[in-house]
Every structure is written in C-alpha cells, then in structure tokens.
C-alpha cells in the first residue's frame, strides 16, 4: 500500500518538527496507522529541513517586537541572550573598618555536675 501525503499530515509534520519531536514518533502519527520513518523523510524532506528555522524565526520576531515596545522582560531576555549581558554580584565579608573578620573559638560544655546529692 503506497502512502499519499495530505495537507493535514504536512501541517502535522511542520508542527511536530518545530516542537522537537523525533522523526520516528512523527512517522507513527501520520496516515491511518503511521508510516515508516524512511517514508516520512521521502515525502516531507523540506518540512524536516526547514520547520525548526521557520518556527524560531516566528518566535524570535515576536520577542523582537516585544523588546521594541519596551517590555522589560523582553529587553532583559534579549540583552542576556543576544547582547551577551549578564548579571553579576559580589559579596565581600570584612570586619569593622574593612579589617579582617576576627574569629573566636568558644567551647561550651553543658551537663550535670556531680554534687553530693546526685553522686550516690
């Protein structure tokens, strides 16, 4: 039985590829009972090769538009990922007047001391 691609299957392939679904799983979702992965590659080569780039382009254009509108989350994300900006923090620990921290060792012993009443 030969497989004939449908418009619905073509859209399914595009969406699943864009979402990162493995080819073997995509193939099982096509036709009435699934198809072989080789058949998928034969009939949907263009979708397999371009769907991720097209999806990334659509999503990136929405991020870019949000950053252009000045949405803080988009500006921050853009600068961290595309602008190579990063957050830094520094913690300095010093004693009074910038001197080294003085450390003291205290040993505390607790317990009952023997008394004439409780040593019997």
Secondary structure, DSSP 4 states (H G I P E B T S, - for coil): ------HHHHHHHHHHHHTT--HHHHHHTSTTT---HHHHHHH-HHHHHHHHHHHHHHHHHHHHHHHHTT-HHHHHHHHHHTS------------GGGPPPP--------SPPP-TTT--
